[in-house]
Amino acid sequence: MDWTRGRVIGHGSSATVSLAASCHSADVFAVKSAELAQSELLQREEKILSSLCSPHVVSYRGFDICRENNKVLYNLFVEYMPLGTLIQAAHRHGGRLEESAIACYTRQVLQGLQYLRSIGLVHCDIKGTNILISEDGAKIADFGCAKWVNDATAEQISGTPMFMAPEVARGEEQGCPSDIWALGCTVIEMATGSSPWSKVANPVSVLYRIAYSGETPEIPVFLSEQAKDFLGNCLKRNPKDRWTATQLLKHPFLEEFNSKEIQESNSTSSPTSILEQGFWNCLEESQSFGNLSHASFENSPADRIRRLGVCSGEPSWRWDDDWIITRGTLEAGFISESESPTTSTTDSVQELDKSNVKTISGSGCFGHLCDDYYISSFNFERGYEFDQLRVPSASIFL
């Protein structure tokens, strides 16, 4: 897959995450990259993620190996979640989330865990930074520690100490109930804005305390009784006593709040196309993306196309022999092509190859007045720029 790397949007223990865009479509996605020699965990995650299919799990988009800056990189392509992690969502709301938001996100994570259990997969590292948010809600991400229940070759213990269940901290087992314990810790993280064992900083001390003290993470006193009861059923020290994801989904704490409340409050759109505002918001945070200059764009896709068309210089509209007479159908202010011109992928286009220009058929209508359209070779040069950004080449704004 041909693609263009954008700005860095995150760092993990084994990879760097960047924004990316396809060169053959308008898709925007995230790419996790690591040097090939150090990409074992990333390759393992690719094998697991490519086998999953759930609206509550970040979707798989493919992988490749490429050379950049004299380094051979392994790249894993995944769905882009524009609102970041649960922790970032909490920070945007003053450090912690309201109980209604906690309930909505928890329901969506549980639906993901229910799916994983149904196929015999344990995530092994549920926590706030591994739950990503879009305008549709929360999805489970980062399967680098995940393992199949019946896989005898998998590492017995993995994950983040602060979120490990007692049986995991003791090195006994790590099954689906351990993901439920970690979810309880994540709920506390959403509610307080801090780790579930915030008073213990040393990882070794945390593991010992979890494994042998008989204690559970402190449940925030300000939560409702239903929320406290929900957490109590997640944080039972005996894994056999812990509720399953299916049982927890029926708990009154989750049924009290409507998921639409939180989804409607997420105002940022997920940019699945470069014509969508969310993509431009991302670009504005970096100096450049590909050949685009740092700029501020209006909400209208038509206005963004107009600005793209003139970003490399003012067009010349003088009448001369370079103009080509074509006909096109106007739809919502655009001429649609029947067959787009082909262009070479070079950094600049000095002159349009006339042999590559195809006819645009149809007619245009402005209200009740139909006209022919005259598009110059200059416009197709601008169309080349559109093509580089995966906007249809002959979709010229009038």
Secondary structure, 3 states (H helix, E strand, C coil): CCEEEEEEEEECCCCEEEEEEECCCCCEEEEEEEEHHHCHHHHHHHHHHCCCCCCCECCEEEEEEEEECCEEEEEEEECCCCCCEHHHHHHHCCCCCCHHHHHHHHHHHHHHHHHHHHCCEECCCCCHHHEEEECCEEEECCCCCCEECCCCCCCCCCCCHHHCCHHHHCCCCCCHHHHHHHHHHHHHHHHHCCCCCCCCCCHHHHHHHHHHCCCCCCCCCCCCHHHHHHHHHHCCCCCCCCCCHHHHCCCHHHHCCCHHHHHHHCCCCCCCCCCCHHHHHHHHCCCEECCEECCCCCCCHHHHHHHHHHCCCCCCCCCCCCEEEECCEEECCEEECCCCCCCCCCCCCCCCCHHHCCCCCCCEEECCEEECEEEEHHHHHHHHHHHHCCCCCCCCEC
